[in-house]
Amino acid sequence: MNQSWPFYARFALILFTIWLVLYGIYIGQDILLPFGFAFLIAVLLQPLEKFFLRLKMSRVVAILITLIVAFTFLFGLVTFISRQINSFVNDVPAIERNLTRFFNDTQNWINETFHFSKQQQQQVIEKAKEQNGDTTTAIATGTLGVLTASLISLTLVPIYVFLFLYYRNHLLMFIIHLFDEKHSANVLKTVMEIKSVVQHYVTGLLIETLCVAILNCIGLLLIGAPYPILLGVIGAILNLIPYIGGLIAVALTGIIALINTGDAYIMLASIGVYMAVQFIDNNFFVPRIIGSSVQLNALVSIAAVLIGGALCGVGGMFLSLPFMAIFKVVCDHVNSLKPWGMLLGDAEQARWRMLRIRSMKVIKRKNNAPENIKNRAV
């Protein structure tokens, strides 16, 4: 029935549906974000749960032990980062002295270059403080509120992970029974492929993050940058945000190196280390470790990250790519959505698909050629 609609009506319906979905994600982000993270963690932990089940444990005990192992590892990582942050906080007086010296040097350079005296610069700074004081307070208050709400939501993640693992088969049967029985095999195949894509992506992402953290720490140690372990680990974690996280890590490391040492060469060397690690990561780690698990083109990936950040903040940036990959798998298995899957996919993959379709048409035409000649003769 929809096929008889004019193109502009179908296009308007598609745009309205997309807007409705995005608006629903925006207003329900406090509920959907914990569910999204719990789903990814549950898929990641499923092999570990199956290992404990093979040891003749009950499902509840196996899931509980799996969660204990996972969150023990997470607690160790958070503790390690917290200790590194404590060493950074202990050096705050030295950082303040370096900042004061850097600020004075900058003022002197502006005075000598642009003949703009220190008194005039101070007046501009004081005026800016007066104008932006209320804005800064509002931003700080809003940020604190968002962080508090996020922490409250994250406490629900272990509960959701447990429920996803416990009701895994029940949810699978529900999805299969949503469709006609003739589509059961295709639905099951789609679900298994989604599971494989998510597991491959999340596992590869963790391995890639570990490799990037090691390279960051080694590079920063070699150039004598401050807090090499802390900055290396934080840079690797920020690298989990595709495309944008690497830029944030470079800027953060450069600023901390400058305010801690006051040495521009250390800052430039730190940025150089991060740029080199980013080059290695993009050209060696990502293709070989993550591979083709998320076959999204760069344009769609960047747009998904930006839209996810606008809708749900940093959590949306983390979840944007795996869920776009899930959507692409669904599109690839539904005939009416295959053009959308091709749009989301890699250009090289789309080109090979078109070549395969053309070759199949040529083969079919050749196979039908003798029959056509025979029909003409008759």
C-alpha positions as CSV (number, residue, x, y, z in Angstrom):
1,M,0.0,0.0,0.0
2,N,2.8,2.4,0.9
3,Q,4.4,1.8,-2.5
4,S,1.5,3.6,-4.2
5,W,2.2,6.7,-2.2
6,P,4.0,9.5,-4.1
7,F,7.7,10.0,-3.3
8,Y,7.3,13.2,-1.4
9,A,4.7,11.6,1.0
10,R,7.0,8.6,1.7
11,F,10.0,11.0,2.2
12,A,8.0,13.2,4.6
13,L,6.9,10.1,6.5
14,I,10.5,8.9,6.8
15,L,11.7,12.3,8.0
16,F,8.9,12.4,10.6
17,T,9.7,8.9,11.8
18,I,13.4,9.8,12.2
19,W,12.5,13.0,14.1
20,L,10.1,11.1,16.4
21,V,12.8,8.5,17.2
22,L,15.4,11.2,17.9
23,Y,13.0,13.2,20.1
24,G,12.1,10.0,22.0
25,I,15.8,9.3,22.6
26,Y,16.4,12.8,23.8
27,I,13.5,12.9,26.3
28,G,14.2,9.4,27.5
29,Q,18.0,9.5,27.6
30,D,18.1,9.0,31.4
31,I,16.4,5.6,31.0
32,L,17.8,4.6,27.6
33,L,21.6,5.3,28.3
34,P,21.8,2.7,31.2
35,F,19.9,0.2,29.1
36,G,22.3,0.8,26.2
37,F,25.4,0.3,28.2
38,A,23.9,-2.7,30.0
39,F,23.1,-4.3,26.7
40,L,26.7,-3.9,25.4
41,I,28.2,-5.1,28.6
42,A,25.8,-8.1,28.7
43,V,26.8,-9.1,25.2
44,L,30.4,-8.7,26.1
45,L,30.1,-10.8,29.2
46,Q,28.1,-13.6,27.7
47,P,31.1,-15.8,26.8
48,L,32.3,-15.6,30.4
49,E,28.9,-16.5,31.7
50,K,28.8,-19.5,29.4
51,F,32.2,-20.6,30.8
52,F,30.9,-20.7,34.3
53,L,27.7,-22.5,33.1
54,R,30.0,-25.2,31.7
55,L,31.3,-25.7,35.2
56,K,27.8,-27.0,36.2
57,M,26.8,-23.8,38.0
58,S,23.3,-22.6,38.2
59,R,22.5,-19.6,35.9
60,V,22.0,-17.1,38.8
61,V,25.4,-18.1,40.4
62,A,27.2,-18.0,37.0
63,I,25.8,-14.5,36.2
64,L,26.6,-13.2,39.7
65,I,30.2,-14.5,39.5
66,T,30.5,-13.0,36.0
67,L,29.4,-9.6,37.3
68,I,31.7,-9.8,40.3
69,V,34.7,-10.5,38.0
70,A,33.8,-7.7,35.6
71,F,33.2,-5.0,38.3
72,T,36.3,-6.1,40.2
73,F,38.3,-5.3,37.1
74,L,36.5,-2.0,36.7
75,F,37.0,-1.1,40.4
76,G,40.7,-1.8,40.0
77,L,40.9,0.5,36.9
78,V,39.1,3.3,38.7
79,T,41.3,2.9,41.8
80,F,44.4,3.1,39.6
81,I,43.2,6.3,37.9
82,S,42.2,7.8,41.2
83,R,45.7,7.4,42.6
84,Q,47.2,9.0,39.6
85,I,44.8,11.9,40.0
86,N,45.8,12.3,43.7
87,S,49.4,12.8,42.6
88,F,48.2,15.4,40.2
89,V,46.3,17.2,42.9
90,N,49.3,17.2,45.2
91,D,51.2,19.2,42.6
92,V,48.6,21.9,42.3
93,P,50.8,24.6,44.0
94,A,53.6,24.0,41.5
95,I,51.0,24.2,38.7
96,E,49.8,27.5,40.0
97,R,53.3,28.9,40.0
98,N,53.8,27.7,36.4
99,L,50.5,29.2,35.3
100,T,51.4,32.5,36.9
101,R,54.8,32.6,35.2
102,F,53.2,31.6,31.8
103,F,50.5,34.3,32.3
104,N,53.1,36.9,33.0
105,D,55.3,35.9,30.0
106,T,52.2,36.1,27.8
107,Q,51.3,39.5,29.1
108,N,54.8,40.7,28.4
109,W,54.8,39.3,24.9
110,I,51.4,41.0,24.2
111,N,52.8,44.3,25.6
112,E,55.9,44.2,23.5
113,T,54.2,43.0,20.3
114,F,50.9,44.8,20.2
115,H,51.8,47.7,22.7
116,F,48.9,46.7,24.9
117,S,49.9,47.4,28.5
118,K,49.3,45.0,31.4
119,Q,46.9,47.5,33.0
120,Q,44.7,47.4,29.8
121,Q,44.9,43.7,29.6
122,Q,43.9,43.4,33.3
123,Q,40.9,45.7,32.7
124,V,39.7,43.5,29.8
125,I,40.1,40.4,31.9
126,E,38.1,41.9,34.8
127,K,35.4,43.0,32.5
128,A,35.1,39.5,31.0
129,K,34.9,38.0,34.5
130,E,32.0,40.3,35.4
131,Q,30.1,39.5,32.2
132,N,30.7,35.8,32.3
133,G,30.4,35.2,36.1
134,D,26.8,34.3,36.1
135,T,27.2,32.1,33.0
136,T,30.1,30.2,34.6
137,T,28.0,29.6,37.7
138,A,25.1,28.3,35.7
139,I,27.3,26.0,33.6
140,A,29.0,24.6,36.7
141,T,25.6,24.0,38.4
142,G,24.2,22.4,35.3
143,T,27.3,20.2,34.9
144,L,27.0,19.1,38.5
145,G,23.4,18.2,38.1
146,V,24.1,16.2,34.9
147,L,27.0,14.3,36.6
148,T,24.8,13.5,39.6
149,A,22.0,12.2,37.4
150,S,24.5,10.2,35.4
151,L,26.0,8.6,38.5
152,I,22.5,7.7,39.8
153,S,21.6,6.1,36.4
154,L,24.9,4.2,36.3
155,T,24.1,2.4,39.5
156,L,21.3,0.7,37.7
157,V,23.6,-0.8,35.0
158,P,24.6,-3.9,37.0
159,I,21.0,-4.7,37.6
160,Y,20.1,-4.3,33.9
161,V,23.2,-6.4,33.0
162,F,22.0,-9.2,35.3
163,L,18.5,-9.1,33.8
164,F,19.7,-9.1,30.2
165,L,21.8,-12.1,30.9
166,Y,19.1,-14.0,32.9
167,Y,16.3,-13.3,30.4
168,R,18.5,-13.6,27.3
169,N,16.7,-16.6,25.8
170,H,13.3,-15.2,26.7
171,L,14.0,-11.9,24.9
172,L,15.3,-13.9,21.9
173,M,12.1,-15.9,21.6
174,F,10.1,-12.7,21.9
175,I,11.9,-11.2,19.0
176,I,11.4,-14.3,16.9
177,H,7.7,-14.5,17.6
178,L,7.2,-10.9,16.7
179,F,7.4,-12.0,13.0
180,D,5.7,-14.6,10.9
181,E,7.0,-18.2,11.2
182,K,8.3,-18.1,7.7
183,H,10.7,-15.3,8.7
184,S,12.0,-17.1,11.8
185,A,15.2,-18.3,10.2
186,N,16.1,-14.9,8.9
187,V,15.3,-13.2,12.2
188,L,17.4,-15.7,14.1
189,K,20.3,-15.1,11.7
190,T,20.0,-11.4,12.1
191,V,20.0,-11.6,15.9
192,M,23.1,-13.9,15.8
193,E,24.9,-11.5,13.5
194,I,24.0,-8.5,15.7
195,K,25.5,-10.5,18.7
196,S,28.6,-11.3,16.7
197,V,29.1,-7.6,15.6
198,V,28.6,-6.2,19.1
199,Q,31.0,-8.8,20.7
200,H,33.6,-8.3,18.1
201,Y,33.3,-4.5,18.3
202,V,33.4,-4.2,22.1
203,T,36.2,-6.8,22.5
204,G,38.3,-5.2,19.8
205,L,37.7,-1.7,21.3
206,L,39.0,-2.9,24.7
207,I,42.1,-4.4,23.1
208,E,42.7,-1.3,21.0
209,T,42.3,0.9,24.1
210,L,44.9,-1.2,25.9
211,C,47.4,-0.9,23.0
212,V,46.8,2.9,22.7
213,A,47.3,3.4,26.5
214,I,50.6,1.5,26.4
215,L,51.9,3.5,23.5
216,N,50.8,6.8,25.0
217,C,52.5,6.0,28.3
218,I,55.7,4.9,26.7
219,G,55.8,8.0,24.4
220,L,55.1,10.4,27.3
221,L,57.7,8.7,29.5
222,L,60.4,9.0,26.8
223,I,59.9,12.7,26.3
224,G,59.7,13.4,30.1
225,A,56.1,14.7,30.1
226,P,54.3,15.1,33.5
227,Y,51.9,12.4,34.7
228,P,52.6,10.0,31.7
229,I,50.6,7.2,33.2
230,L,47.5,9.3,34.0
231,L,47.6,11.2,30.7
232,G,48.2,8.0,28.7
233,V,45.3,6.1,30.2
234,I,42.9,9.1,30.0
235,G,43.9,9.7,26.4
236,A,43.2,6.0,25.6
237,I,39.8,6.2,27.3
238,L,38.9,9.4,25.4
239,N,40.0,7.6,22.2
240,L,36.9,5.5,22.7
241,I,34.9,8.4,21.4
242,P,35.4,8.1,17.6
243,Y,37.1,11.0,15.8
244,I,36.4,13.6,18.5
245,G,37.9,11.9,21.5
246,G,41.4,11.9,20.0
247,L,41.3,15.6,19.5
248,I,40.1,16.2,23.1
249,A,42.9,14.0,24.4
250,V,45.5,15.9,22.3
251,A,44.3,19.3,23.6
252,L,44.0,18.1,27.2
253,T,47.5,16.6,27.2
254,G,49.0,19.7,25.6
255,I,47.4,22.0,28.2
256,I,48.4,19.9,31.2
257,A,52.0,19.6,29.9
258,L,52.2,23.4,29.4
259,I,50.7,24.4,32.8
260,N,52.8,21.8,34.7
261,T,56.2,22.5,33.1
262,G,55.8,25.9,31.5
263,D,57.9,24.4,28.6
264,A,56.4,24.8,25.2
265,Y,58.7,22.2,23.8
266,I,57.3,19.5,26.2
267,M,53.8,20.6,25.1
268,L,54.7,20.2,21.4
269,A,56.4,16.9,22.0
270,S,53.4,15.6,23.9
271,I,51.1,16.6,21.1
272,G,53.5,14.9,18.7
273,V,53.4,11.7,20.7
274,Y,49.6,11.7,20.6
275,M,49.5,12.4,16.9
276,A,52.0,9.5,16.2
277,V,49.9,7.1,18.3
278,Q,46.7,8.3,16.5
279,F,48.4,7.5,13.2
280,I,49.4,4.0,14.3
281,D,46.0,3.4,15.8
282,N,44.0,4.5,12.7
283,N,46.3,2.7,10.2
284,F,47.2,-0.5,12.1
285,F,45.2,-1.2,15.2
286,V,41.7,-0.3,14.0
287,P,41.9,-2.2,10.7
288,R,43.5,-5.3,12.3
289,I,41.9,-5.5,15.7
290,I,38.4,-4.1,15.1
291,G,38.5,-4.9,11.4
292,S,35.2,-4.9,9.6
293,S,32.9,-5.5,12.6
294,V,31.5,-2.0,12.2
295,Q,31.2,-1.3,8.4
296,L,30.1,2.3,8.6
297,N,31.6,5.0,6.3
298,A,33.3,8.0,7.9
299,L,30.6,10.5,7.1
300,V,27.9,8.4,8.8
301,S,30.2,7.7,11.8
302,I,31.0,11.4,12.4
303,A,27.4,12.3,12.0
304,A,26.3,9.6,14.4
305,V,28.8,10.6,17.0
306,L,27.8,14.3,16.8
307,I,24.0,13.5,16.9
308,G,24.6,11.1,19.8
309,G,26.5,13.8,21.7
310,A,23.8,16.4,21.0
311,L,21.0,14.0,22.2
312,C,22.7,12.2,25.2
313,G,26.0,13.8,25.9
314,V,29.2,11.8,26.2
315,G,27.3,8.6,26.8
316,G,25.5,9.1,23.4
317,M,28.9,9.4,21.7
318,F,30.1,6.1,23.2
319,L,26.9,4.3,22.1
320,S,26.4,5.9,18.7
321,L,28.6,3.6,16.6
322,P,27.6,0.2,18.0
323,F,23.9,0.9,17.7
324,M,24.4,2.4,14.2
325,A,26.1,-0.9,13.4
326,I,23.2,-2.8,14.8
327,F,20.8,-0.7,12.7
328,K,22.9,-1.5,9.6
329,V,22.7,-5.2,10.2
330,V,18.9,-5.0,10.4
331,C,18.9,-2.9,7.2
332,D,21.0,-5.5,5.4
333,H,18.5,-8.3,6.2
334,V,15.3,-6.4,5.3
335,N,14.7,-6.0,1.6
336,S,12.9,-2.7,1.9
337,L,15.7,-1.3,4.1
338,K,18.7,-2.5,2.0
339,P,19.2,0.9,0.3
340,W,19.7,2.4,3.8
341,G,22.2,-0.3,4.7
342,M,24.1,0.6,1.6
343,L,24.0,4.3,2.5
344,L,25.4,3.6,6.0
345,G,28.0,1.1,4.8
346,D,31.5,1.5,3.5
347,A,31.9,2.8,0.0
348,E,34.2,0.0,-1.0
349,Q,31.7,-2.6,0.3
350,A,28.9,-0.9,-1.7
351,R,31.0,-0.9,-4.8
352,W,31.7,-4.6,-4.6
353,R,28.0,-5.3,-3.9
354,M,27.1,-3.4,-7.1
355,L,29.7,-5.3,-9.1
356,R,28.3,-8.6,-7.7
357,I,24.8,-7.7,-8.7
358,R,25.9,-6.7,-12.2
359,S,27.8,-10.0,-12.6
360,M,24.8,-12.0,-11.4
361,K,22.6,-10.2,-14.0
362,V,25.1,-10.9,-16.7
363,I,25.3,-14.6,-15.8
364,K,21.5,-14.8,-15.7
365,R,21.2,-13.1,-19.1
366,K,23.7,-15.6,-20.5
367,N,21.9,-18.5,-19.1
368,N,18.6,-17.3,-20.6
369,A,20.1,-16.6,-24.0
370,P,19.6,-20.1,-25.6
371,E,16.1,-20.2,-24.3
372,N,15.4,-16.8,-25.8
373,I,16.8,-17.9,-29.2
374,K,14.7,-21.0,-29.1
375,N,11.5,-19.0,-28.3
376,R,12.3,-16.6,-31.2
377,A,12.8,-19.6,-33.6
378,V,9.4,-21.1,-32.5
